Amino acid sequence: MSNPLHIALIERNVWPVAEKPSDRSKIPVPPHVLKYHFVTPMPEEYQEDFDSARDEWMKYAYLEFSETEDPSVSDILITCKDKGGPSSDVGKQQYGPTEMEFGPSNGYNKRAFLHEFGHALGFHHEHQRPGRESSGI
Ligand SMILES: [Zn+2]
């Protein structure tokens, strides 16, 4: 996992996002809601950091996250493992939900939660951005 700030949005696999109303006279468009489901529960001691990372993204992206108990309506499936590290599909998947995983190898902390939410929203690592000069990373 690289620095969470080194992440770039490439315009594919993007979720539908409502346009943020700039004119208060217009009827506001509600933000798109992404539903997530825990396939395996988040360890209780990390829930606060997870919620904080989720809420951080809601400040900057005009969307909301909502936990669901029903995996069949879930946009994002989250698996919490007892080994390995974090990973995530990048953005909206063509077939089925986007999958995120967390594990104890640098996976259960706010930095990892922020980073993987970025991937789930459609951000790639900055060094993978097309057109970028050769990577110095
Ligand atoms: Zn990553």
Residues whose N, C-alpha, C, O or C-beta is under 5 A from the ligand:
A	BS01	ZN	M1
